[in-house]
Each structure stands twice: as structure tokens, then as C-alpha cells.
Amino acid sequence: MDWPLGEVCSALSQKIPSFKAQVVSSIDSTNTELMRRAKQGLTQPFLLVAEEQTAGKGRLGRVWHAKTGDSLTFSIGLNLRMQDWSGFSLVVGMGILRGLDPKGEHGIGLKWPNDLWTGPVQSARKLAGILIESSISQSQNTREPDTRYCVIGVGININAPKNIDLKRPAVGMNELESSANASSVLLAVVPHIIENTLRFEANGFEEFQSEYSRYDILQGQQVLMSNGVTGRASGVNSRGELMIQTTSGVVPVISDEVSLVGLGV
């Protein structure tokens, strides 16, 4: 496959002049590899794309299935210094959505905290997922927030996975846009992820809050938290925390797993 790495780096040259990119044919996990490199002191801004992942990672230890040509899997490594990391995965998701569906034609929405789905919520199918990991480098100035080497892992279905035991059917990007392939999708989404990341680093989640509400597929839905509490999703607050209306009042959700009642996803 002809990968547009030069075009990606050129698109980011004004914002991150030192940005580099690489494609590997097969690897266990792009996130794992960038974290390995970070432990060796290699923390330059970097995009790592894998044509195939043999042990791709999803949230809560899940596996992201990635076969050559069927999925786009990549990780972006950046040194970031933020006052508050809350809501960062939502901001990355909005960047991906903007790249995949700039005109709002495909009905793509965001499922808190790190998935992109498409279709009516009760029958929606997963299109993409995000996994963010980081290592902390202590700031020399105690008044400044710590710098973290942050690895943003993204998996996007190009062709819908088949013969895989999923809780519900997935969807591929080429079902929504027949000309889509891994190369074109990479070029479409990476600049938007970087743009949103830098805005978030400077200003936090609050300026994204109203935008997120337009794509929040959990809004108004009955949901179940991993601690057993049920309630109705009521949007996100200015820190990107999911607000759940329960019988005991509104509860902010920071890291619990949240699923749609009756669907288990």
C-alpha cells in the first residue's frame, strides 16, 4: 500500500516541525512499541502505522483485531503538558470524527469514553476505538504540570471484521464511503487528531464540551455502570466526565465502564 507519510508530516510541519512517521508491515501493538521506545529515551513526536497488529490493545485489556487492509491501526507519540487530562479521549474522538465525516453525512457518533459508532443507537455498530497511554516525566518546576510522553492509539475498521466473536456487528469505513482505504483515512484523520490535541493542551476540555454534545450517542439513554449503578446519561461536564441521572441524583463518571441497558455494550 502506498502510505501518505510525507503528506501527513507536511500537513503538520507548521505545528510540529520535528514530526516523523513510519510504517511497519507487522507488529504486536503500535502502542506497545512506542511505549517501549519511550523507555529507551526515544520520545520524539512520532506516528507509527502497522499494516497488521498481532496483539493490538483495546480498553480494559480487550484485543483490537487488525488484519492487513481490513483495519487502519496507528499510534501517535507526543510530549504533552496539560493541567488536566480529563476528557482527552473524547477530544481525540472528535478529531477522528471530523476527519472521517466532515460533512456529517455518515451519522457517526461518539460513545463515551473512547469509541466511534454509526447508526441509530439501539442498532449502532462500532467503527473505531481509541486507547491512550502515557509515561510521566517529572517537571523541573514544581509549579508546572508534569510532562507526559503520551501515546494515542487508534483503530479504525476499513472493512467490517468477519467471523469474530463481537458483542454486536461492527462496520467498516468503506461501507460508508466506497472510496475509503487505510491510506486515505490516515491522511484524513491524523491532522485533526493533532489539531485537537494541541488545542486541548492549551485550553482543556471546556471549549470542546458543546461540540461533543452534538455527537454524544449516550445522551438520554439508560446506561449501566460497571459498579452496578443504572441511570440516564445526561451529557458530559466541563471536564469530560459523563453525567448519569440516578435515583440518588446526578453522578459524574470518570473511569467506570458504561454500557447501554439491554445491549451490554
N, C-alpha and C positions, 0 to 999 in steps of 0.2 A: 504494500500500500504506500502511496505517495503522501507522506505526512507534511503538513504545512508549518514545520517548526520555525523556519525563517520568518514566515509571515506573522506567526504568533509573537516571536521576540521583537520583530519590528513594530508591531502594534503596541508593545509595552515599553518601547525604548525610551520614551519621554518620562514615564513614571518610574521605571526600574531599569536604568541603563545596563546593569550587570546581569540581567535575567538570562539564564541559559536553559536549554531544553535537550532532552534525549529520548529516543525510543528504544525499547528492548523487545526482542521477539517473545520472550517468556521469562517470568519471574514469579516468586511466591506471592509477593504483595508489594505494590509500589509504596504504600505507606511504610511497611516494614523496612524496605530498602532505604528510604530517605531517613528514617529514624536511625538505622544502622550507620549511615554516613554521618549523621549529626553527632553520634557518639565518637566518631573519629575526627571531629572538628570541622567537617565539611557542611557548612551552614549557609552557603551562598543561595540567593534566590534561584529556584530551580523547578522545572517542570519535567516529571518523569512519566512517560507513557508506556504502557505494556500492551502488546498485541494479544498476549494471553497471560492470565494470572492463574496460578495453580493453587493458591491459598489466600485469595482475596478476602479482606476483612470487612464485615459489616458491624453495625452497632450491636452491643451486648454479646459479642463473640460469634455472631452469625457469619455465614460464608456468603460472599458475593460471587456468583458463578460467572466466569468470563472466558469465553472461547473466542479465538481469532475471528474477527469480522462480525461477531454477533453482539459484542459489547465494546464500549469505549471505557477504559479504565485508566485513570491517571491520578497523580498526586502532585500538589504544588507545595514546595517548601519555602517559607518566608520567615525572616526575623521580624517579630511584631512586638510592639509595646503598647498595651492597652490598659486603661483604667479599670475597665470592667469587660470581661469576656462573655457575659450573659447575652444570649441571643445571636451569637456569631454564626452558628449553623443555619439559622433562619436567613441571615443576610447572604450567606453563600448560596442557599437555595434560591433566593430571589435573583441572584446573578445568573444562575443556571437557567432559571425560567425565562429571564429576559433574553438570553441567547437562543433558547430553543423555540420560543413562541413570542417574538417581538410584537406581533400584531394581535395577539390574543385569539388566534384562530383555532387552536387545538384544545382549548379547555383544560390546560394544565394547571393544577393547583398544588399547594404546599400542605403536607401533613406534618404537624409539629412532632418532633423537632428537626427531622433530617431527611424527609422523603419527598419526592415529587410524584404525584398521581395524576391520572387523567380520567375523565368520565364522571357521571353522576356519583355522588359519594357512596351510595349503598352498593354500587357495582364498579367502583373505580378500580383501576389497575395501576400497579406501580411501574413507573418509568425510570426513576433514578434514585440514588441514595448517596448520602454524604457521611464520611467518618473523619472527625478532626482529632488529631493527637498533637501533643506538644512536649517539649522538654524545656525546663526553666534555666535561664542563665541569670544569676543574681545581678541586679543593678549596683553600680558603684555608688550611686547617690540614693540614700535611703528614702528620700522624698519622691523619687521617681518609681513608677511601676516596673516590675521585673520585665526583662525582655525574654520572650519565648521563641524558640525555633518551632514554628507551627507547621504541621503537615496537614494539608487539606486533601483528603482522599475522595474521589468522585467515581461513581459507576453509573453509566447510562446504557440502557438497553438500546441497541440498534435494531436487532431482530428479537422478537419476544422469545424468552427461553422456553424450550420444549422438553417434555419428559423429565421435569424437575419437580420434586415434591414441594410446592409452594402452597401457602395458605389460601391464596387466590391467584387467578391468572395475572400474568404480567403483560406489558405492552412494549413494543419496540418503536423507536422513533420513526423508522421507515414506514410504519403503518399510518402515522400521522402526516408524514411528508415523504413522498416516494423517492425523492432525490437524496435523502439524508444518508450519510455514511459516517463512519467513525472519524474520518479526516475532516469533513465539513463541519461536523458537530464540535469537534475540538476547537477549531478556529472560531466558531460562533460563541462558545461559552467561556473560554479562558479569559479573554479581556474583560468580560463583565464580572467574573469572579474577582479578578484583581481590583477592578474599579470599586466594587462594593467593599472589599476587604480594606482598602486604604481609607475609604470614607468612614467605615466602622471604626478603624483605628483612631481616626481623628475626632469622631463625634459620638461614638457609641450607637446603641440600637434605637434610641428615641426617634431619630429622624426617619427611620425605616418603618416605624410602627404602623402608620396609616397605610402604607403601601402593602405591608404584609397582610393587613386585614382584608384586602381585596382578593387575596388568593388563598385565604385560610379555609380549607375544606372541612375542618372540625367545628367551625363556628356554628353554634346552635345544636350540635349533635350530642346525643347521650354517649358518654365515654366511661371507660373503666380504667382506673389507675392500678398499677402493679401492687399497690398496698391494699387493694380490695375496695377502695372508695369509689363510688359512682357519682356522676353528676352531669351537668350540661356544660359543654365547652362555651366559654364566653369571651373568646379572643385572647390577645396577649397584652401584657402591660408594657411599660416603657423600658423594661429590662428584658423583654422577650420571654417572660415566664407565662406559661399557659394558665389562664384563669378558669377554674372549674366552679360552677354554682352547685353547691351540695345542700343537703338538708340542714347543715350546720353553718352555712354561709359560704362566701367565696374563698376558695383555697388556691393559692398560687402553686404551680407545679414547676419544679426546677429540673429534676433529672429522672423522675419516675417514668416508667414505660406507660404509655397511654394507648388504649385500643378502643375501637368503636364497639359499643354494646351490641351483641348479637352477631358480630362479624369476627371478633377475635383478632383484628389487625389494626 
